[in-house]
Amino acid sequence: MATAVVFIGWNQPHPGQELASKQYLEGPGLASLRALQGRCFERLERLSGAVIGALEGGALLYGEREQLDALRSSQTFTHFERAMSRCFEGFAVVTGTSP
């Protein structure tokens, strides 16, 4: 059972990059995380935010603290973070404990 969580959140795409940002997110972005499910974390939950709020979307990764720490320092996750930062304003990753 998961004891920790990684919250990944983003706001709107950078101006002029709306289509490319959505294509990355729905294509290789989330696919790279889903490929790690079961090995680097237990499960992924996709979140939808309000279009008018500060959060347009997000994801929660549940797992053990050691698994998630290893995931966050992996090359795959680092590549994902950099690409998401280039695509979206207000991109952030926060680690916490699971209820």
Secondary structure as UniProt FT lines:
FT   STRAND          4..10
FT   TURN            15..16
FT   HELIX           18..24
FT   HELIX           25..29
FT   HELIX           30..34
FT   TURN            35..36
FT   TURN            38..40
FT   STRAND          43..48
FT   TURN            51..52
FT   STRAND          57..63
FT   HELIX           65..72
FT   HELIX           75..87
FT   TURN            89..90
FT   STRAND          92..97
//
